[in-house]
């Protein structure tokens, strides 16, 4: 399908996550698009809560307000509707949406784990994702996929991923482990935070060199990490088919993590999924 067959072309799509606490994450989504028709609304779907949403439309002529409405749809998914001044064919603009959310960070074996899943229904020129973790936390394995950029400072840890020329149907899974909050000395030096970050890498990979090797064997690490959850899902499915939207509650993990695990299990031929509304019914493969 060519770009003209869509109502708009997505030149760039960026997602920024700012972890305030494990129970509070500030999410910002920026979509740079060019309209092919008269466009006055954009919809984003998310499996996580949406609190205090606000959005603006950046145009060459200035910034315009965007009206935001959130509605829950089938399966507990939230639809974020954004209404803005009509863009005519050939007009470009940037939509910037910010809201507070939670649920994408869970505790796993004594450490926090951030999980996020995204799938694109049409081509995207550039996709960028950024995760910012506040000072006092150390990054641990797993980190999937390996970030394109990691930066540490006295105030934060920053991880970035960038992908180009995406096709319709392309999807990405992100998993980042990090330690619980670390209590700093009353007047820490910058070296303390640098040491905290390096300690996280040492714990996660055994050494800085081990962290580099981890990038090369990340697929095998992912399988090892997800295996225990796979066993729990198999046990549930032996009792009968289960809706994918219910598995997160039964396992006590995020919906994004469940999606990651099920994709792995489906690829191994352990399960099958049948579309049911906006979710899937999961069956144990005979």
N, C-alpha and C positions, 0 to 999 in steps of 0.2 A: 504494500500500500504506500503510495507516494505522499509527500508532505501535504499536497493540496487536497488530499482526501480526508484530512482531519480539519476540524474547525479552527485549529491554531497549531503553530509550530513551537515546540519547546526548545529554545536555544540553550538554556541552562536551567538546572534544577539543583538547589542547594538546601541542605538541612543542617542546622546548628543545634547542638544539645549542650546546655550549660547546667551541669549538675550542682544544685544548691545543697541538697541533702539527698540521701538515698530515697526519701519519700517525696522529693520535690525536684522536678526537672523543668527548666525553661526551654521550650522548643521554638525555634524560628525556621520558617520555610520561605525560601525566596524562589519565585518562578519567573524567569525571563522568557517572554513569549512574543510571537508575532501572529496577529489574528489573520485568518483567511476569510472571515465572514463578519457579521455584526455580533460582537461578543460582549456580553454584559454580566456573565457570572462564571465562576470556577468552583469546582467541588473537590474536596480532599477527604479521603476516608482514613480513619485511624481506629485501631483496636483499643486505644488508651483513653482515659478521661481527658476532657478538654475544659479547662477553667480559665476564665478571664481572657477570652480570645479578642484580639484587636488586629486590624489589618489596614494597609494603605496601598495605593496604586501609584507607582512612580512613573510619570510621563515626562517627555521632553519639556512640556509646558509647566510642569510642577507636580506637586504631590496632591492626590485626590483621596478623599475618604472612601472606605469600603465598609459596607454593611455586612456583618457576620452573624450567621444563624447556625446553631448546632442542633442536630436532630439525631436521635438514636434509631438505627435501622436494625433489621433482622440480624440476630446473632450477637447483639451487644456492640456492634460496630457503630462508631460515631461518624456522621456525615457533616462536614463543615462547609456550609454554603457561603460563598462570598459574592456579593452583588456590588457592581461598580459602574461608573459612567461608560457607556457603550464605546467599544473600540471598533473602528471600521476596518475593512480589508486592507492589509498592508501595514497597519499601525502596530507598533511595538510598545511594550510596557513591562514593568516589573511589579509583581504582586509580592508583598511582604507580610506574612502572617506570623504572629507570635502568640503563644499561649502557655499556660502552666499545665503540666501533666505529671503522671506518676505511674508506677507499675512496670516500667521497663527495667528497673533495677531490682534484682532479687538476691537473697542471701543463699549461697551454695557452699556447703562445707566450710563455714566460718569466714567466708569472704563475700564481698559484693560482686554481682555480675550484671553488666549492662548488655541487653540484647535488643536488636532492632532488625526488622525485615522490611524491605521495600520492593515493589514490583511495578514496572512501568508498562502502561497499556499502549504507548506510542513511542516513536523514536525521540531521543533526547540528545542534544549536541554535547553537553557537558554536565556531568553529575559530580557534585562535591558534598562531602559530609565531614562535619567537624564535631568532635567530642571534647568538652572541657571539664576536667575534674579539679575541684578546689584543692588548695594546699592542705597537707596533712594526710593525703592518701598516696599509696604506692601502687603502681600498675603491676599486675600479676598476670600470668598466663591463665586462661587462653586469651590470645589476641587474634581474632579471626575476622577478616583477612589481615595480613600484615599491613600496618599503616604506611602511607607514603611519606608522612612527616610526623615526627614526634618532637615536642619542644617542652622543656621544663623551665620554670622560673620560680621566684619566691612566692608567687601568688597562685600558680595553677600548673596543671599538666594538660597539654594539648595534643590531640591525635587527629590526623587528617587523612582522608581517602579521596582520590579523584579518579573518575572513569570518563572516557570519551566515546562518542559515536555509539550510543546505546540503541538497540533495536527494540521494537515492540515485544514485550514478553520477558525482557531481561530482568533479573531479580538479584538481590544482594542480601546477604545475611551478615550481621555484625555482632560479634561477641567480644566483650572486653572485661577482664577480671581486674578488680582492684581491692586493696585491703580496706579494713575498717579504719575509721579516723584515728590518726596518730597524734598523741598529745605532744606538742612541741615545747621546748624550754621557754622560759618567760621572755627571753630576748634572743631568739635564734639567729644565727648568721645565715647568709645565703648558702654557705656550704652545707648547712643542715638539710635544706630542702633538696639540694643537688644529691646529697647522700641518700635521702629518703627515696628519691626517684631511682637512683642506681640500685639501691637495696631491693626495690620492687623488681627490677630486671634480673637481679641476681637470684631472688627467690623464685621468680617465674621460670627462668631458664637455666639456673645453675651458675651462670656467668654472663658477662656481656657477649662473649663469643658464643655461649650457648643460646642466647637470644637470637643471634644471627642465624645459627643453625636451625632454630625453631621456624624461621621463615621458610626454610627449604622443606621441612617435614610437617607443615601445618595441617595437611590433609589427614595424616595419620593421628596427629594430636587431637584433631576434632573428633575423629571416630572414638578415641579412647575416652574423651570427655563426655560424650553423649551416650555411651554404652549403658550406664546405670539407669538413665532415664528411659532408654529403649526397653529395658527389662521391665520397668514399672508399667509402661504402656502395653507391652505384650501381656502382662498379667491381667490388666483391665480388659483387654480385648478378648481374652479367653472366656470372660463372663458374658460376652456379647458385643455387638457393634456399639460405638460411642460417637457422638457428635464431636467434631474437632473443637468447637467452641466450649465444650464442657471439660475437655481434657486439662486445660490450664487450671481450672478450679480443682479438679481431682488431684493434680500433681503439685499444686501450689507454686506454679511457675508462670512466667509471662506467656501471652498468646504468641508473641514473636518467637520465643524459644520453642514452643510446641511446634510451630510451623517448620522451624529448622530441623527438629528431630524427626518429624513425619516425612519430610523430604528425603532425609537420609534413609529412613526405614523403607520408604517406597522404592528408592533406588536399589536397595538390597533385595527387593522382592519379598519383604516381610509382611507388608500390608497393601491394601488397596483403598482408595478414597473415591467416594461417589458424591458429586455435587448435590447439595440439598439446600435450596435457598441461597443465602450468602455465605454458607459454611459448607463443610463436608461431613459425610458420615464415614467413619473409619472402620474398616473390616480387617480381621486377621486373615491373611492369605492362606488358603488351604494348600 
